[in-house]
Amino acid sequence: MGTAFTHAPVVTHLVTTLDEFSRLQPEWNDLHQRSGGRVATGFAWAMAAWLHDAAPAHGELRIITLRQDGILACIWPLARYRARGAAKLRQLCWDRTDYCDILAASGPSALDLARTAWQVAKGLGDLIELRYVRRDTLLDQLLQTIPNPATSDSIQTYAISFAGHPTLDSFYENAAVSIGEIGRKFRRLQRLGALEFRPVDDRSEGLRLLEWAWDQKIQWMREKNLSATSMGNPQYHAFLRHLADQIPANSPLQFFSFYLDGTPIAAMVTATSERVLDFFIITNNPKFNKYSIGNVLQAHSIAWAHARGLDFDFRWGGSPQKLAWSNEITDITTYQVALTLRGAAPVAREGLRLAAVRLRSRYRRGAGWVVGRLLKPWMLPLKAWALRQAARSSADA
């Protein structure tokens, strides 16, 4: 069992065993729903990440919980790893590539709760690494108060916000994708046989569809000679199977598929939270590439999200296809913070490494870097416009 500390009226507790972790599920789910948390701060996601990522990597469970009047008010799922004599903390997320955040009850005390959780975390390790912190999150607010954390360059994440778009037509009026062309491809597909768009909420079908989508994606990567990151990783496969095995009651996974005459021809793996549908994997039978089956499935999935009041997050990784659909671009940043003198050395090394990378990049660009700095405020809108034009030209081709 963990150790309890009291900061009246908040009581903090450290969960260090799998049994105690499991018993948190009902309260954790309730807090997640009340606070509108993202998928990676949910119980199911954290448990799967522990079983199939952190534990196999010899992590030590360190879940910080805060209660007010006996009610769970804040939770920060962490794991501790030991390397080179230092103890590093990381959030329980799959392969540390999901958005990191602290789950806290909504309201004016949320930031105070996060600060209390941070004070507890400072006593658990020598440094903390937090990957892909979104600019609009509670954890981001907290980190703005931390002096001089080492950071990597921010990257962008792409999403569709339906704020101000009560209908899909109003959204597509400003989108770069040609919904008319997608509709024509869909009608051509319908001529091939019995075509069915199917949101999957059945456990057995979800598991079968996951295996089909996984095989399709691995085959595509081999054909393209792409190196595997998460895809192709047996642990990631086990992580997804763990979640799919709990559909529908205890899993955030949501599958979408197109079946032609009862056979899957395209599939998408997403995850739902209170406000957002998060995109993870899309794949299809290459025989149907000429019908833009991926875009057709994307359009149907987006319509499904809109009908349920959910925004659609493509997550990080830029591409013309993602940008063509998106109307919201958000910075995400990786942070390292030294918590002790022992942790200061690896954080300093990371800071020096990043500084060297930036210096080499600027040296290579020479005068172009100076011009770029002057034009930086206008570059992102210009880049967005150029990518949208490229996507539109591709769709019209």
C-alpha positions in Angstrom: 0.0 0.0 0.0 1.1 3.6 -0.6 1.9 6.4 1.9 -0.7 9.0 2.7 0.0 12.7 3.3 -2.4 15.4 4.4 -2.6 19.0 3.1 -6.0 19.9 4.6 -8.6 19.8 3.1 -6.8 17.8 0.4 -5.6 14.3 1.2 -2.9 12.8 -1.1 -2.1 9.2 -1.5 0.5 7.3 -3.6 -0.7 4.1 -5.3 2.2 1.6 -5.8 0.5 -1.8 -6.3 -1.5 -3.3 -9.1 -4.3 -4.4 -6.7 -4.8 -0.9 -5.4 -4.6 0.5 -9.0 -7.4 -1.9 -10.0 -9.7 -0.8 -7.2 -9.5 2.8 -8.4 -11.5 2.0 -11.5 -15.0 3.2 -10.5 -13.8 6.4 -8.9 -11.3 7.1 -11.7 -14.0 6.6 -14.4 -16.3 8.9 -12.5 -13.7 11.7 -12.2 -12.8 11.2 -15.9 -16.4 11.7 -16.9 -16.9 14.7 -14.5 -13.8 16.5 -15.7 -14.2 15.8 -19.4 -10.7 14.2 -19.5 -8.9 13.1 -22.7 -8.5 9.4 -23.5 -5.0 9.0 -22.2 -6.0 10.2 -18.7 -8.7 7.4 -18.4 -8.4 4.3 -16.3 -8.5 1.8 -19.1 -5.8 3.6 -21.1 -3.5 3.9 -18.0 -4.0 0.2 -17.0 -3.3 -1.0 -20.6 -0.2 1.2 -20.7 1.0 -0.2 -17.3 0.5 -3.9 -18.3 1.9 -3.6 -21.8 4.5 -0.8 -21.7 5.6 0.3 -18.3 5.7 -3.0 -16.4 7.6 -4.9 -19.2 10.1 -2.0 -19.1 10.6 -2.6 -15.4 8.8 0.5 -14.4 7.6 1.1 -10.8 3.9 2.2 -10.3 3.6 5.7 -8.9 0.0 6.9 -9.2 -0.7 10.2 -7.3 -4.3 10.6 -6.0 -5.8 13.6 -4.3 -9.2 13.6 -2.4 -11.4 16.3 -1.1 -14.0 15.4 1.4 -13.3 11.8 0.6 -14.0 12.2 -3.1 -11.3 11.6 -5.7 -10.5 15.1 -7.1 -7.2 14.6 -8.9 -5.1 11.7 -10.3 -1.8 11.7 -12.0 -0.7 8.2 -13.2 3.1 8.0 -13.3 5.7 5.3 -13.5 9.3 5.4 -12.3 12.2 4.0 -14.2 15.8 3.7 -13.1 18.7 4.4 -15.4 22.3 5.5 -14.9 21.8 5.9 -11.2 18.8 8.3 -11.6 15.1 7.8 -11.1 13.0 9.1 -14.0 9.3 9.7 -13.9 7.0 9.3 -16.9 3.3 9.4 -17.3 1.4 6.1 -17.9 0.7 6.5 -21.6 1.3 4.1 -24.5 5.0 4.3 -25.4 5.0 7.8 -24.0 3.5 9.1 -27.3 0.0 10.1 -26.1 -0.9 13.6 -24.8 0.3 14.0 -21.2 -2.0 15.7 -18.7 -3.2 15.7 -15.1 -6.8 14.6 -14.5 -8.5 17.0 -12.0 -12.0 17.9 -11.2 -13.1 20.9 -13.2 -13.3 24.2 -11.4 -11.2 27.0 -10.0 -9.2 24.7 -7.7 -8.0 22.5 -10.6 -4.6 24.3 -10.9 -4.1 24.2 -7.1 -4.8 20.4 -7.2 -2.2 20.1 -10.0 0.3 22.0 -7.9 -0.2 19.7 -5.0 0.3 16.7 -7.2 3.5 18.2 -8.5 4.8 18.7 -5.0 4.2 15.0 -4.4 5.9 14.0 -7.7 9.0 16.0 -6.7 9.6 13.5 -3.9 9.4 10.5 -6.1 12.3 10.8 -8.5 15.3 12.8 -9.8 13.7 14.0 -13.0 10.4 13.9 -14.8 9.8 13.6 -18.6 6.5 14.6 -20.0 5.9 14.0 -23.7 3.5 15.9 -26.0 1.9 18.3 -23.6 -0.9 20.2 -25.3 -0.9 23.9 -25.1 -4.5 24.0 -23.9 -4.2 21.6 -20.9 -4.0 21.8 -17.1 -0.5 20.3 -17.2 0.6 23.0 -19.6 -0.6 25.6 -17.2 1.3 24.0 -14.4 4.5 23.7 -16.4 4.4 27.5 -17.1 5.1 28.0 -13.4 8.1 25.7 -13.4 11.5 27.5 -13.8 13.5 26.6 -16.9 12.5 23.1 -17.8 14.4 21.6 -20.7 12.1 21.3 -23.7 12.2 19.9 -27.2 11.0 21.8 -30.2 7.2 22.0 -30.3 5.4 20.1 -33.0 1.8 20.5 -34.2 -1.2 18.4 -33.7 -4.2 18.7 -36.1 -7.9 18.5 -35.3 -11.4 19.4 -36.3 -13.3 21.6 -33.9 -17.0 21.8 -34.6 -17.5 24.9 -32.5 -19.5 27.3 -34.7 -20.5 24.4 -37.0 -23.9 23.1 -36.0 -24.1 21.3 -39.4 -21.5 19.3 -41.4 -22.3 21.5 -44.4 -21.1 24.6 -42.5 -17.9 22.8 -41.7 -17.2 21.6 -45.2 -17.8 25.1 -46.6 -14.4 26.1 -45.1 -12.6 22.7 -45.4 -10.0 22.1 -48.1 -11.3 18.5 -48.8 -13.7 18.1 -51.7 -16.7 16.5 -50.1 -18.4 16.4 -53.5 -15.5 14.3 -54.9 -15.6 12.0 -51.8 -19.4 11.5 -52.4 -18.8 10.5 -56.0 -16.2 7.9 -54.9 -18.6 6.6 -52.4 -21.3 6.1 -55.0 -18.9 4.3 -57.2 -18.1 2.0 -54.3 -21.8 1.3 -53.9 -22.0 -0.1 -57.4 -19.6 -2.8 -56.5 -22.0 -4.7 -54.1 -23.5 -4.4 -50.7 -21.5 -1.6 -49.1 -22.0 -1.0 -45.4 -20.4 1.6 -43.1 -20.3 0.0 -39.6 -19.3 1.6 -36.3 -18.2 -1.5 -34.3 -19.2 -1.8 -30.6 -19.1 -5.6 -30.4 -16.1 -7.2 -28.6 -15.7 -10.2 -31.0 -16.1 -8.1 -34.1 -13.7 -5.5 -32.7 -11.0 -8.1 -32.1 -11.4 -9.5 -35.5 -11.3 -6.1 -37.1 -8.2 -5.1 -35.1 -6.3 -8.2 -36.4 -7.4 -7.4 -40.0 -6.4 -3.7 -39.7 -3.1 -4.6 -38.1 -2.2 -7.1 -40.8 -3.1 -4.6 -43.5 -1.0 -1.9 -41.9 2.1 -4.1 -41.5 1.9 -5.3 -45.1 1.6 -1.6 -46.3 4.6 -0.6 -44.3 6.7 -3.5 -45.7 5.7 -2.6 -49.2 6.8 1.1 -48.6 10.0 0.0 -46.8 8.9 2.0 -43.8 10.6 1.4 -40.4 8.2 0.4 -37.7 7.7 2.6 -34.7 4.6 1.8 -32.7 3.2 -0.2 -35.7 4.8 -3.5 -35.8 5.6 -3.4 -32.1 4.2 -6.5 -30.4 3.7 -4.6 -27.2 1.5 -2.0 -29.0 -0.5 -4.9 -30.6 -1.0 -6.3 -27.1 -2.0 -2.9 -25.8 -4.7 -2.5 -28.4 -5.9 -6.0 -28.0 -6.2 -5.5 -24.2 -8.5 -2.5 -24.9 -10.4 -4.2 -27.6 -11.1 -7.1 -25.4 -13.1 -4.9 -23.0 -15.4 -3.4 -25.7 -18.0 -2.0 -25.1 -18.3 -1.5 -21.3 -14.7 -0.7 -20.2 -12.9 0.4 -23.3 -12.5 3.8 -25.1 -11.7 2.1 -28.4 -14.1 2.8 -31.2 -13.7 1.0 -34.6 -15.2 2.1 -37.9 -15.2 0.0 -41.0 -16.5 -0.5 -44.5 -17.7 -3.9 -45.4 -18.3 -4.9 -49.0 -20.5 -8.0 -49.4 -19.7 -8.9 -45.7 -15.9 -8.5 -46.1 -13.9 -5.7 -44.6 -12.2 -3.4 -47.1 -11.3 -0.5 -44.8 -10.9 0.1 -41.0 -10.2 2.9 -38.6 -9.1 2.6 -35.0 -10.1 5.6 -32.8 -10.8 6.2 -29.1 -13.6 8.3 -27.5 -13.6 10.5 -24.5 -16.3 13.0 -23.3 -15.5 15.6 -25.9 -13.2 14.2 -28.5 -12.8 11.3 -30.9 -9.0 10.6 -31.2 -7.6 9.1 -34.4 -5.0 6.3 -34.2 -4.9 4.0 -37.2 -6.6 3.9 -40.7 -6.0 1.2 -43.3 -7.6 -0.4 -46.2 -7.4 -3.2 -48.8 -5.1 -1.6 -51.5 -7.5 -2.9 -54.3 -9.8 -0.1 -53.4 -7.3 2.7 -53.4 -8.7 4.2 -56.6 -12.0 4.8 -54.8 -10.2 6.9 -52.1 -11.7 4.5 -49.6 -9.6 6.1 -46.8 -11.2 9.5 -47.4 -14.6 8.0 -47.7 -14.2 6.2 -44.3 -12.8 9.4 -42.8 -15.8 11.4 -43.9 -18.2 8.9 -42.4 -16.3 8.7 -39.1 -16.2 12.5 -38.9 -20.0 12.6 -39.5 -20.4 10.0 -36.7 -18.4 12.2 -34.3 -20.3 15.4 -35.3 -23.6 13.7 -34.6 -22.5 12.9 -31.1 -21.1 16.3 -30.3 -17.4 15.2 -30.5 -14.5 17.0 -32.0 -12.1 14.9 -34.1 -8.4 14.9 -33.3 -5.9 13.6 -35.9 -3.2 13.9 -33.3 0.4 14.7 -34.0 2.2 14.2 -37.3 1.7 16.6 -40.2 0.5 15.6 -43.6 -1.4 17.3 -46.4 -4.3 14.9 -45.8 -4.6 15.7 -42.1 -4.3 19.4 -42.7 -6.9 19.4 -45.5 -9.5 18.2 -43.0 -8.3 20.2 -40.0 -9.4 23.6 -38.8 -7.4 23.7 -35.6 -3.6 23.4 -35.1 -2.2 23.1 -31.5 1.4 23.1 -30.3 2.5 20.1 -28.2 5.8 20.1 -26.4 8.0 17.6 -24.6 9.4 18.7 -21.2 12.2 17.4 -18.9 12.4 18.9 -15.4 15.1 18.2 -12.8 13.7 17.4 -9.4 17.0 16.8 -7.6 20.7 17.6 -8.2 21.1 14.1 -9.5 18.5 14.7 -12.1 20.0 18.0 -13.1 22.8 16.3 -15.1 20.6 14.3 -17.6 18.4 17.3 -18.0 21.4 19.5 -18.7 22.7 17.0 -21.2 19.3 17.0 -23.0 19.3 20.8 -23.0 22.8 20.8 -24.6 21.8 18.2 -27.1 18.8 20.2 -28.2 20.9 23.4 -28.3 23.4 21.7 -30.6 20.7 20.4 -32.9 19.2 23.9 -33.2 22.6 25.4 -33.7 23.5 23.0 -36.5 20.1 23.6 -38.1 20.6 27.4 -38.0 24.2 27.1 -39.4 23.0 25.1 -42.3 20.3 27.5 -43.1 22.6 30.6 -42.8 20.9 33.8 -44.0 17.8 31.8 -44.7 17.4 31.3 -40.9 17.5 35.1 -40.4 14.8 35.6 -43.0 12.8 32.8 -41.5 12.9 34.4 -38.0 11.6 37.6 -39.5 8.9 35.8 -41.4 8.0 33.3 -38.6 4.7 35.0 -37.5 3.4 34.5 -41.1 4.9 31.1 -41.9 2.4 28.8 -40.2 -0.7 30.4 -42.0 1.3 30.3 -45.3 2.3 26.6 -44.7 -1.3 25.8 -43.9 -2.5 27.5 -47.1 0.1 25.7 -49.2 -0.8 22.3 -47.8 -4.5 22.9 -48.3 -3.9 23.8 -51.9 -1.8 20.7 -52.4 -4.5 18.5 -50.8 -7.2 20.1 -52.9 -5.2 19.6 -56.1 -4.7 16.0 -55.2 -8.4 15.5 -54.5 -9.4 17.1 -57.8 -6.9 15.0 -59.8 
